[in-house]
Amino acid sequence: MSEPPLLSLTDEAAFRAHFEVEFVKGPAVITYDGIRIRFYANQFDHAFYIGSTSKSGKDTFSLERDQRMNWVQAVATDPNMEVYRRVMTGGRVRRIMLEPNEPYVVICEVLSSDPSQAVFITAYPVKSKSALAKMRSNPRW
């Protein structure tokens, strides 16, 4: 995949507005195999913030994550990505889409009521080899 250029916006408010315009209210993001991903404004904090300590919640704006925001669509729609299926507690299914060269991951939850629909959960650069190995331990999609 040829990654889109990093976003260079003025501040946190500009990144939040970009997310809402391009993803929440923008054209649908549809994976290469036809799953429509829905985005909600309240997911911005979870996806584009990090914890300042291992015990804190996501309380710190992450420029590294925000600059790669447009990579979400590129990864989700590219048939050359590594795609894994993770079954969560209660049977919820997560779709893990991994750009292996960066590496960068996009995670969505597929709706049990309609498997052609998913909800965006998060996206981030994968920094840990153990996290990468854990993702790859799931079965292929």
C-alpha positions in Angstrom: 0.0 0.0 0.0 1.1 3.5 -0.7 0.2 5.3 2.5 -1.6 8.6 2.1 0.6 11.6 3.3 0.5 12.4 7.0 -2.1 15.0 8.0 -0.6 18.3 9.0 -3.4 20.2 10.8 -3.1 23.0 13.3 -4.4 21.4 16.5 -6.5 18.8 18.2 -9.7 20.6 17.2 -8.8 20.5 13.6 -8.0 16.8 13.7 -11.4 16.1 15.4 -13.2 18.2 12.8 -11.4 16.3 10.0 -12.5 13.0 11.5 -16.1 14.2 11.7 -16.2 15.6 8.2 -14.3 12.8 6.4 -15.4 9.7 8.4 -18.5 10.4 10.5 -20.4 12.5 7.9 -18.3 11.6 4.8 -18.8 8.9 2.1 -19.0 5.4 3.4 -15.8 3.4 3.9 -16.4 0.0 2.3 -13.8 -2.8 2.7 -12.5 -4.5 -0.5 -14.9 -7.4 0.3 -18.0 -5.3 0.9 -18.2 -4.5 4.6 -19.4 -1.0 5.3 -17.6 0.6 8.2 -19.5 3.1 10.3 -17.8 5.9 12.3 -19.1 7.8 15.3 -17.8 11.1 16.6 -17.4 9.6 20.2 -14.8 7.1 18.8 -12.3 9.9 18.2 -11.0 9.9 21.7 -10.5 6.1 21.8 -8.8 5.9 18.5 -6.7 9.0 18.5 -5.6 9.4 22.1 -3.2 7.3 24.2 -2.7 6.8 27.9 -0.1 9.0 29.5 0.7 6.1 31.9 0.1 2.4 31.8 -2.7 2.9 34.5 -4.4 6.0 33.0 -7.2 5.9 30.5 -6.7 7.5 27.1 -6.0 11.0 28.3 -3.3 12.3 25.9 -3.8 13.5 22.3 -1.6 11.5 20.0 -0.2 13.4 17.0 1.3 10.1 15.7 -2.1 8.5 15.5 -3.9 11.6 14.3 -1.5 12.3 11.5 -2.2 8.8 10.1 -6.0 9.2 10.3 -6.4 9.0 6.5 -4.6 5.7 6.5 -7.8 4.1 8.0 -9.6 4.2 4.7 -6.5 3.1 2.7 -5.9 0.1 4.9 -9.6 -0.9 5.1 -10.1 -0.8 1.3 -6.8 -2.4 0.2 -7.2 -6.2 -0.7 -3.4 -6.7 -0.1 -3.6 -6.1 3.7 -3.4 -8.9 6.2 -6.9 -9.4 7.6 -7.6 -11.4 10.8 -10.7 -12.5 12.7 -10.8 -12.2 16.5 -13.7 -13.5 18.4 -14.2 -11.5 21.6 -16.0 -12.4 24.9 -19.7 -12.8 24.2 -19.0 -13.8 20.6 -18.4 -10.3 19.2 -16.3 -10.4 16.1 -13.4 -8.0 15.5 -11.9 -7.5 12.1 -8.2 -6.7 12.3 -6.8 -5.1 9.2 -3.0 -4.9 9.2 -0.7 -3.0 7.0 2.4 -5.1 7.5 5.2 -2.9 6.3 4.6 0.1 8.6 3.0 -1.8 10.6 -0.4 -0.1 11.1 -3.6 -1.6 12.2 -7.3 -0.7 11.8 -9.8 -2.6 14.0 -13.6 -2.8 13.5 -16.3 -4.7 15.2 -18.6 -6.6 12.7 -22.3 -6.4 13.7 -23.7 -9.8 14.6 -27.1 -8.6 13.3 -25.7 -7.7 9.9 -22.2 -9.0 9.0 -22.0 -6.6 6.0 -21.8 -3.7 8.5 -19.0 -2.9 11.0 -18.2 -0.2 13.5 -14.8 1.4 13.7 -13.0 0.8 17.0 -9.4 2.1 16.6 -6.4 2.5 14.4 -2.7 2.9 15.4 0.9 2.2 14.5 1.9 -1.2 16.0 5.1 -0.7 18.0 5.4 -4.0 19.8 6.5 -7.2 18.2 4.5 -9.1 20.8 1.3 -7.2 19.9 2.0 -7.8 16.2 2.4 -11.6 16.9 -0.8 -11.6 19.0 -2.7 -10.1 16.1 -1.2 -12.6 13.7 -2.1 -15.5 16.0 -5.8 -15.0 15.0 -7.2 -16.9 12.0 -7.2 -15.2 8.7 -10.4 -13.5 7.6 
